[in-house]
Amino acid sequence: MEPTTTTHATPTVHAPAAGGQPGGHPGGHPGSIDGILPAGSVRPTGYVFGRTPMMVYWEMTRSCGLACRHCRAEALDQRDPNELTTAEGETLLDRILGFGNPLPHVVFTGGDPLRRPDLGHLVTAARARGIGASLAPAATPELTLEALHRMKAAGVQNISLSLDGSSPERHDGFRGVPGTFDLTVRAAGWAQDAGLPVQLNTLVTNETLEDLPAIYELCPSLGIMRWSLFFLISIGRGSVLKEITPAESEQLMLWLHSIAGEAPFQVKTTEATHYRRIAIREMENAGMDDAAIAATSVGRGFGIRDGNGIMFVSHDGDIYPSGFLPLVAGNVRRDDIVSVYRDSETFRSLRDVTLLKGRCGRCSYRDRCGGSRARAYAWTGDALESDPLCPYVPPVA
């Protein structure tokens, strides 16, 4: 499975003139298509996305030709007969209209969405309804130049590709299939040919940490618009991998902030919202005031996290706060997606920072950061507990 750009995460924004700041959302396009607003058009009240999510991730299928070691979906080769049908997919898009304008942006993900023969039809259906669309394909033989041109014509605004190593040996070892590194590099060029901006996703684990500078050096040659570093959540197949330590994450965040000002593309983190604390501190030390900080890409992403601006629909219609937080709040086959997002106890509690516990609960950055609720749940069984990857200990009042 190609990681969803959880967004795990925060909204898509234009990179500032001096370069991107980590913290933008894992999907979206810097412009519009056919009058459809780009991702990032949904804005919060304060830091709360109570009316509508910014991004709806639809796991169209769990079928995938890869065997990625970190796959959240534990993808299989065959499609599940319980997947939402084409007609049910169209109904889902109709229900999304109930959020009102500006509408959420839909990310067609998986598994490998290219394994759905109705993918183009459903993307076109989204565009016909005024819903923006992104695509997260897997690097398999289904991913071709012709397929990307078809997806562009259907209405896809951008795609994400994954690169978890700076060499074929490193990347293919994670993906479980030889040749995926070379195919990913070629696909980045095909996307440029098709006029599709590319977000490059990279997994952050103890195994990839030392390789991140080398991956960063490769990024400019791929012509990407954004580099998204996804910090491992130990669910699915990813439970056999090891997260980096809180101290390592702090040092990595400082490095990301240092490169973000010079990179020719945006740099962002997914499921590592505590980057915002580091970015705020560094920008304050540089003399920036609150208004200037809020105008940066990281500032415009304040508040976005699992369940706040993000929702996920599984292949069989279950509704989650994100693809990495396995708390079922409803099912689109029987429940109204708008009501689930706005009114279910699961989503409402995740948007209420006054309910956060431990260090996150007393942190002065909690409204802008909020921590990874998925990681808190994976480690403690409580989505409102502290994010264990953040080492910050706020002062006791």
Secondary structure as a PSIPRED ss2 file (coil, helix, strand):
# PSIPRED VFORMAT (PSIPRED V4.0)

   1 M C   1.000  0.000  0.000
   2 E C   1.000  0.000  0.000
   3 P C   1.000  0.000  0.000
   4 T C   1.000  0.000  0.000
   5 T C   1.000  0.000  0.000
   6 T C   1.000  0.000  0.000
   7 T C   1.000  0.000  0.000
   8 H C   1.000  0.000  0.000
   9 A C   1.000  0.000  0.000
  10 T C   1.000  0.000  0.000
  11 P C   1.000  0.000  0.000
  12 T C   1.000  0.000  0.000
  13 V C   1.000  0.000  0.000
  14 H C   1.000  0.000  0.000
  15 A C   1.000  0.000  0.000
  16 P C   1.000  0.000  0.000
  17 A C   1.000  0.000  0.000
  18 A C   1.000  0.000  0.000
  19 G C   1.000  0.000  0.000
  20 G C   1.000  0.000  0.000
  21 Q C   1.000  0.000  0.000
  22 P C   1.000  0.000  0.000
  23 G C   1.000  0.000  0.000
  24 G C   1.000  0.000  0.000
  25 H C   1.000  0.000  0.000
  26 P C   1.000  0.000  0.000
  27 G C   1.000  0.000  0.000
  28 G C   1.000  0.000  0.000
  29 H C   1.000  0.000  0.000
  30 P C   1.000  0.000  0.000
  31 G C   1.000  0.000  0.000
  32 S C   1.000  0.000  0.000
  33 I E   0.000  0.000  1.000
  34 D C   1.000  0.000  0.000
  35 G C   1.000  0.000  0.000
  36 I E   0.000  0.000  1.000
  37 L C   1.000  0.000  0.000
  38 P C   1.000  0.000  0.000
  39 A C   1.000  0.000  0.000
  40 G C   1.000  0.000  0.000
  41 S C   1.000  0.000  0.000
  42 V C   1.000  0.000  0.000
  43 R C   1.000  0.000  0.000
  44 P C   1.000  0.000  0.000
  45 T E   0.000  0.000  1.000
  46 G C   1.000  0.000  0.000
  47 Y C   1.000  0.000  0.000
  48 V E   0.000  0.000  1.000
  49 F C   1.000  0.000  0.000
  50 G C   1.000  0.000  0.000
  51 R C   1.000  0.000  0.000
  52 T C   1.000  0.000  0.000
  53 P C   1.000  0.000  0.000
  54 M C   1.000  0.000  0.000
  55 M E   0.000  0.000  1.000
  56 V E   0.000  0.000  1.000
  57 Y E   0.000  0.000  1.000
  58 W E   0.000  0.000  1.000
  59 E E   0.000  0.000  1.000
  60 M C   1.000  0.000  0.000
  61 T C   1.000  0.000  0.000
  62 R C   1.000  0.000  0.000
  63 S E   0.000  0.000  1.000
  64 C C   1.000  0.000  0.000
  65 G C   1.000  0.000  0.000
  66 L C   1.000  0.000  0.000
  67 A C   1.000  0.000  0.000
  68 C C   1.000  0.000  0.000
  69 R C   1.000  0.000  0.000
  70 H C   1.000  0.000  0.000
  71 C C   1.000  0.000  0.000
  72 R C   1.000  0.000  0.000
  73 A C   1.000  0.000  0.000
  74 E C   1.000  0.000  0.000
  75 A C   1.000  0.000  0.000
  76 L E   0.000  0.000  1.000
  77 D C   1.000  0.000  0.000
  78 Q C   1.000  0.000  0.000
  79 R C   1.000  0.000  0.000
  80 D C   1.000  0.000  0.000
  81 P C   1.000  0.000  0.000
  82 N C   1.000  0.000  0.000
  83 E C   1.000  0.000  0.000
  84 L C   1.000  0.000  0.000
  85 T C   1.000  0.000  0.000
  86 T H   0.000  1.000  0.000
  87 A H   0.000  1.000  0.000
  88 E H   0.000  1.000  0.000
  89 G H   0.000  1.000  0.000
  90 E H   0.000  1.000  0.000
  91 T H   0.000  1.000  0.000
  92 L H   0.000  1.000  0.000
  93 L H   0.000  1.000  0.000
  94 D H   0.000  1.000  0.000
  95 R H   0.000  1.000  0.000
  96 I H   0.000  1.000  0.000
  97 L H   0.000  1.000  0.000
  98 G H   0.000  1.000  0.000
  99 F H   0.000  1.000  0.000
 100 G C   1.000  0.000  0.000
 101 N C   1.000  0.000  0.000
 102 P C   1.000  0.000  0.000
 103 L C   1.000  0.000  0.000
 104 P C   1.000  0.000  0.000
 105 H E   0.000  0.000  1.000
 106 V E   0.000  0.000  1.000
 107 V E   0.000  0.000  1.000
 108 F E   0.000  0.000  1.000
 109 T E   0.000  0.000  1.000
 110 G C   1.000  0.000  0.000
 111 G C   1.000  0.000  0.000
 112 D C   1.000  0.000  0.000
 113 P H   0.000  1.000  0.000
 114 L H   0.000  1.000  0.000
 115 R H   0.000  1.000  0.000
 116 R C   1.000  0.000  0.000
 117 P C   1.000  0.000  0.000
 118 D C   1.000  0.000  0.000
 119 L H   0.000  1.000  0.000
 120 G H   0.000  1.000  0.000
 121 H H   0.000  1.000  0.000
 122 L H   0.000  1.000  0.000
 123 V H   0.000  1.000  0.000
 124 T H   0.000  1.000  0.000
 125 A H   0.000  1.000  0.000
 126 A H   0.000  1.000  0.000
 127 R H   0.000  1.000  0.000
 128 A H   0.000  1.000  0.000
 129 R C   1.000  0.000  0.000
 130 G C   1.000  0.000  0.000
 131 I C   1.000  0.000  0.000
 132 G C   1.000  0.000  0.000
 133 A E   0.000  0.000  1.000
 134 S E   0.000  0.000  1.000
 135 L E   0.000  0.000  1.000
 136 A C   1.000  0.000  0.000
 137 P C   1.000  0.000  0.000
 138 A C   1.000  0.000  0.000
 139 A C   1.000  0.000  0.000
 140 T C   1.000  0.000  0.000
 141 P C   1.000  0.000  0.000
 142 E C   1.000  0.000  0.000
 143 L C   1.000  0.000  0.000
 144 T C   1.000  0.000  0.000
 145 L H   0.000  1.000  0.000
 146 E H   0.000  1.000  0.000
 147 A H   0.000  1.000  0.000
 148 L H   0.000  1.000  0.000
 149 H H   0.000  1.000  0.000
 150 R H   0.000  1.000  0.000
 151 M H   0.000  1.000  0.000
 152 K H   0.000  1.000  0.000
 153 A H   0.000  1.000  0.000
 154 A H   0.000  1.000  0.000
 155 G C   1.000  0.000  0.000
 156 V C   1.000  0.000  0.000
 157 Q C   1.000  0.000  0.000
 158 N E   0.000  0.000  1.000
 159 I E   0.000  0.000  1.000
 160 S E   0.000  0.000  1.000
 161 L E   0.000  0.000  1.000
 162 S E   0.000  0.000  1.000
 163 L C   1.000  0.000  0.000
 164 D C   1.000  0.000  0.000
 165 G C   1.000  0.000  0.000
 166 S C   1.000  0.000  0.000
 167 S C   1.000  0.000  0.000
 168 P H   0.000  1.000  0.000
 169 E H   0.000  1.000  0.000
 170 R H   0.000  1.000  0.000
 171 H H   0.000  1.000  0.000
 172 D H   0.000  1.000  0.000
 173 G H   0.000  1.000  0.000
 174 F H   0.000  1.000  0.000
 175 R H   0.000  1.000  0.000
 176 G C   1.000  0.000  0.000
 177 V C   1.000  0.000  0.000
 178 P C   1.000  0.000  0.000
 179 G C   1.000  0.000  0.000
 180 T H   0.000  1.000  0.000
 181 F H   0.000  1.000  0.000
 182 D H   0.000  1.000  0.000
 183 L H   0.000  1.000  0.000
 184 T H   0.000  1.000  0.000
 185 V H   0.000  1.000  0.000
 186 R H   0.000  1.000  0.000
 187 A H   0.000  1.000  0.000
 188 A H   0.000  1.000  0.000
 189 G H   0.000  1.000  0.000
 190 W H   0.000  1.000  0.000
 191 A H   0.000  1.000  0.000
 192 Q H   0.000  1.000  0.000
 193 D H   0.000  1.000  0.000
 194 A H   0.000  1.000  0.000
 195 G C   1.000  0.000  0.000
 196 L C   1.000  0.000  0.000
 197 P C   1.000  0.000  0.000
 198 V E   0.000  0.000  1.000
 199 Q E   0.000  0.000  1.000
 200 L E   0.000  0.000  1.000
 201 N E   0.000  0.000  1.000
 202 T E   0.000  0.000  1.000
 203 L E   0.000  0.000  1.000
 204 V E   0.000  0.000  1.000
 205 T C   1.000  0.000  0.000
 206 N C   1.000  0.000  0.000
 207 E C   1.000  0.000  0.000
 208 T C   1.000  0.000  0.000
 209 L H   0.000  1.000  0.000
 210 E H   0.000  1.000  0.000
 211 D H   0.000  1.000  0.000
 212 L H   0.000  1.000  0.000
 213 P H   0.000  1.000  0.000
 214 A H   0.000  1.000  0.000
 215 I H   0.000  1.000  0.000
 216 Y H   0.000  1.000  0.000
 217 E H   0.000  1.000  0.000
 218 L H   0.000  1.000  0.000
 219 C H   0.000  1.000  0.000
 220 P H   0.000  1.000  0.000
 221 S H   0.000  1.000  0.000
 222 L H   0.000  1.000  0.000
 223 G C   1.000  0.000  0.000
 224 I C   1.000  0.000  0.000
 225 M C   1.000  0.000  0.000
 226 R E   0.000  0.000  1.000
 227 W E   0.000  0.000  1.000
 228 S E   0.000  0.000  1.000
 229 L E   0.000  0.000  1.000
 230 F E   0.000  0.000  1.000
 231 F E   0.000  0.000  1.000
 232 L C   1.000  0.000  0.000
 233 I C   1.000  0.000  0.000
 234 S C   1.000  0.000  0.000
 235 I C   1.000  0.000  0.000
 236 G H   0.000  1.000  0.000
 237 R H   0.000  1.000  0.000
 238 G H   0.000  1.000  0.000
 239 S H   0.000  1.000  0.000
 240 V H   0.000  1.000  0.000
 241 L C   1.000  0.000  0.000
 242 K C   1.000  0.000  0.000
 243 E C   1.000  0.000  0.000
 244 I C   1.000  0.000  0.000
 245 T C   1.000  0.000  0.000
 246 P H   0.000  1.000  0.000
 247 A H   0.000  1.000  0.000
 248 E H   0.000  1.000  0.000
 249 S H   0.000  1.000  0.000
 250 E H   0.000  1.000  0.000
 251 Q H   0.000  1.000  0.000
 252 L H   0.000  1.000  0.000
 253 M H   0.000  1.000  0.000
 254 L H   0.000  1.000  0.000
 255 W H   0.000  1.000  0.000
 256 L H   0.000  1.000  0.000
 257 H H   0.000  1.000  0.000
 258 S H   0.000  1.000  0.000
 259 I H   0.000  1.000  0.000
 260 A H   0.000  1.000  0.000
 261 G C   1.000  0.000  0.000
 262 E C   1.000  0.000  0.000
 263 A C   1.000  0.000  0.000
 264 P C   1.000  0.000  0.000
 265 F C   1.000  0.000  0.000
 266 Q E   0.000  0.000  1.000
 267 V E   0.000  0.000  1.000
 268 K E   0.000  0.000  1.000
 269 T E   0.000  0.000  1.000
 270 T E   0.000  0.000  1.000
 271 E C   1.000  0.000  0.000
 272 A C   1.000  0.000  0.000
 273 T C   1.000  0.000  0.000
 274 H C   1.000  0.000  0.000
 275 Y H   0.000  1.000  0.000
 276 R H   0.000  1.000  0.000
 277 R H   0.000  1.000  0.000
 278 I H   0.000  1.000  0.000
 279 A H   0.000  1.000  0.000
 280 I H   0.000  1.000  0.000
 281 R H   0.000  1.000  0.000
 282 E H   0.000  1.000  0.000
 283 M H   0.000  1.000  0.000
 284 E H   0.000  1.000  0.000
 285 N H   0.000  1.000  0.000
 286 A C   1.000  0.000  0.000
 287 G C   1.000  0.000  0.000
 288 M C   1.000  0.000  0.000
 289 D C   1.000  0.000  0.000
 290 D H   0.000  1.000  0.000
 291 A H   0.000  1.000  0.000
 292 A H   0.000  1.000  0.000
 293 I H   0.000  1.000  0.000
 294 A H   0.000  1.000  0.000
 295 A C   1.000  0.000  0.000
 296 T C   1.000  0.000  0.000
 297 S H   0.000  1.000  0.000
 298 V H   0.000  1.000  0.000
 299 G H   0.000  1.000  0.000
 300 R H   0.000  1.000  0.000
 301 G C   1.000  0.000  0.000
 302 F C   1.000  0.000  0.000
 303 G C   1.000  0.000  0.000
 304 I C   1.000  0.000  0.000
 305 R E   0.000  0.000  1.000
 306 D C   1.000  0.000  0.000
 307 G C   1.000  0.000  0.000
 308 N E   0.000  0.000  1.000
 309 G C   1.000  0.000  0.000
 310 I E   0.000  0.000  1.000
 311 M E   0.000  0.000  1.000
 312 F E   0.000  0.000  1.000
 313 V E   0.000  0.000  1.000
 314 S C   1.000  0.000  0.000
 315 H C   1.000  0.000  0.000
 316 D C   1.000  0.000  0.000
 317 G C   1.000  0.000  0.000
 318 D E   0.000  0.000  1.000
 319 I E   0.000  0.000  1.000
 320 Y E   0.000  0.000  1.000
 321 P C   1.000  0.000  0.000
 322 S E   0.000  0.000  1.000
 323 G C   1.000  0.000  0.000
 324 F C   1.000  0.000  0.000
 325 L E   0.000  0.000  1.000
 326 P C   1.000  0.000  0.000
 327 L C   1.000  0.000  0.000
 328 V C   1.000  0.000  0.000
 329 A C   1.000  0.000  0.000
 330 G E   0.000  0.000  1.000
 331 N E   0.000  0.000  1.000
 332 V C   1.000  0.000  0.000
 333 R C   1.000  0.000  0.000
 334 R C   1.000  0.000  0.000
 335 D C   1.000  0.000  0.000
 336 D C   1.000  0.000  0.000
 337 I H   0.000  1.000  0.000
 338 V H   0.000  1.000  0.000
 339 S H   0.000  1.000  0.000
 340 V H   0.000  1.000  0.000
 341 Y H   0.000  1.000  0.000
 342 R H   0.000  1.000  0.000
 343 D H   0.000  1.000  0.000
 344 S C   1.000  0.000  0.000
 345 E H   0.000  1.000  0.000
 346 T H   0.000  1.000  0.000
 347 F H   0.000  1.000  0.000
 348 R H   0.000  1.000  0.000
 349 S H   0.000  1.000  0.000
 350 L H   0.000  1.000  0.000
 351 R H   0.000  1.000  0.000
 352 D C   1.000  0.000  0.000
 353 V H   0.000  1.000  0.000
 354 T H   0.000  1.000  0.000
 355 L H   0.000  1.000  0.000
 356 L C   1.000  0.000  0.000
 357 K C   1.000  0.000  0.000
 358 G H   0.000  1.000  0.000
 359 R H   0.000  1.000  0.000
 360 C H   0.000  1.000  0.000
 361 G H   0.000  1.000  0.000
 362 R C   1.000  0.000  0.000
 363 C C   1.000  0.000  0.000
 364 S C   1.000  0.000  0.000
 365 Y C   1.000  0.000  0.000
 366 R C   1.000  0.000  0.000
 367 D C   1.000  0.000  0.000
 368 R C   1.000  0.000  0.000
 369 C C   1.000  0.000  0.000
 370 G C   1.000  0.000  0.000
 371 G C   1.000  0.000  0.000
 372 S C   1.000  0.000  0.000
 373 R H   0.000  1.000  0.000
 374 A H   0.000  1.000  0.000
 375 R H   0.000  1.000  0.000
 376 A H   0.000  1.000  0.000
 377 Y H   0.000  1.000  0.000
 378 A H   0.000  1.000  0.000
 379 W H   0.000  1.000  0.000
 380 T H   0.000  1.000  0.000
 381 G C   1.000  0.000  0.000
 382 D C   1.000  0.000  0.000
 383 A C   1.000  0.000  0.000
 384 L C   1.000  0.000  0.000
 385 E C   1.000  0.000  0.000
 386 S C   1.000  0.000  0.000
 387 D C   1.000  0.000  0.000
 388 P C   1.000  0.000  0.000
 389 L C   1.000  0.000  0.000
 390 C C   1.000  0.000  0.000
 391 P C   1.000  0.000  0.000
 392 Y C   1.000  0.000  0.000
 393 V C   1.000  0.000  0.000
 394 P C   1.000  0.000  0.000
 395 P C   1.000  0.000  0.000
 396 V C   1.000  0.000  0.000
 397 A C   1.000  0.000  0.000
